[in-house]
Amino acid sequence: MQVNDGGGIGLFRSEFLYLNSPDYPTEDQQFEAYKKVLADMDGKEVIIRTLDIGADKQIGYFNLPKEDNPAMGMRALRICLTRPEIFKTQLRALY
């Protein structure tokens, strides 16, 4: 990550942890991923976006319905509010 000597990570898209996992990533798996990114960045700024998936970024184990307008449907915070255990796990991993 430091190859180009950037000033940090403008947006770490945490949904890739979910996209690259066969099941919901555990709190420990998420914690270790965030810890590695922060260590690799050696004190530089890292902005982590909480889970943002939806019909446009399908993850099989989420079983989201197909939607006519994915941008307005079940995604991101709406998923977190209807499935609070997913959001709480991610927040615990971050803190």
CORBELDA-V688786 format. One record per residue. N is the residue number from 1. RES is the residue in one small letter. OMEGA is omega in whole degrees, -180 to 180 (* if undefined). NEAR is the number of other C-alpha atoms within 12 Angstrom. D_CENTER is the distance of its C-alpha to the mean C-alpha in Angstrom with 1 decimal. Layout:
BEGIN
n/res/omega/near/d_center
N/RES/OMEGA/NEAR/D_CENTER
N/RES/OMEGA/NEAR/D_CENTER
END
This chain:
BEGIN
n/res/omega/near/d_center
1/m/-177/18/18.1
2/q/-174/16/21.3
3/v/-177/9/23.5
4/n/179/9/23.9
5/d/177/12/24.0
6/g/-178/14/21.6
7/g/-179/17/21.2
8/g/178/23/17.6
9/i/-178/24/14.2
10/g/179/14/14.2
11/l/174/16/10.5
12/f/-176/23/7.8
13/r/-174/22/5.3
14/s/179/31/2.1
15/e/178/29/3.1
16/f/174/25/5.9
17/l/179/29/5.8
18/y/-179/30/6.6
19/l/-178/22/8.8
20/n/-178/18/10.6
21/s/180/18/11.4
22/p/180/14/14.4
23/d/179/16/13.4
24/y/177/25/10.8
25/p/180/28/9.8
26/t/176/23/12.0
27/e/-180/24/11.9
28/d/179/18/13.8
29/q/179/23/11.8
30/q/180/33/8.7
31/f/-179/22/11.4
32/e/178/19/13.2
33/a/180/26/10.5
34/y/180/31/10.0
35/k/180/21/13.8
36/k/179/16/14.6
37/v/-179/27/13.0
38/l/178/23/14.9
39/a/180/17/18.0
40/d/-178/19/18.0
41/m/171/24/17.9
42/d/175/18/20.9
43/g/177/15/20.7
44/k/-176/18/19.6
45/e/175/18/17.2
46/v/176/26/13.4
47/i/-178/19/11.4
48/i/177/28/7.8
49/r/176/23/6.3
50/t/-173/30/4.9
51/l/177/35/3.8
52/d/174/32/6.4
53/i/178/32/8.2
54/g/-178/31/12.0
55/a/178/24/15.2
56/d/178/20/14.7
57/k/-175/25/11.8
58/q/172/24/13.2
59/i/-172/26/12.0
60/g/-175/19/15.4
61/y/175/15/14.8
62/f/179/26/13.5
63/n/179/16/16.9
64/l/180/23/16.3
65/p/173/20/19.7
66/k/-176/20/20.7
67/e/178/16/21.2
68/d/-180/12/23.7
69/n/-176/13/21.5
70/p/-179/19/17.8
71/a/-177/17/17.2
72/m/-174/16/19.0
73/g/-177/20/18.0
74/m/-179/28/15.6
75/r/172/31/12.1
76/a/-175/30/9.5
77/l/177/21/11.5
78/r/177/20/14.2
79/i/-179/25/12.3
80/c/180/23/11.3
81/l/179/15/15.0
82/t/177/16/16.4
83/r/-172/19/14.5
84/p/-180/16/14.4
85/e/178/17/14.1
86/i/-179/29/10.4
87/f/-179/29/9.8
88/k/178/22/12.4
89/t/-180/23/11.2
90/q/180/33/7.9
91/l/177/23/10.4
92/r/179/18/12.9
93/a/-180/23/11.0
94/l/-176/26/10.6
95/y/*/15/14.3
END
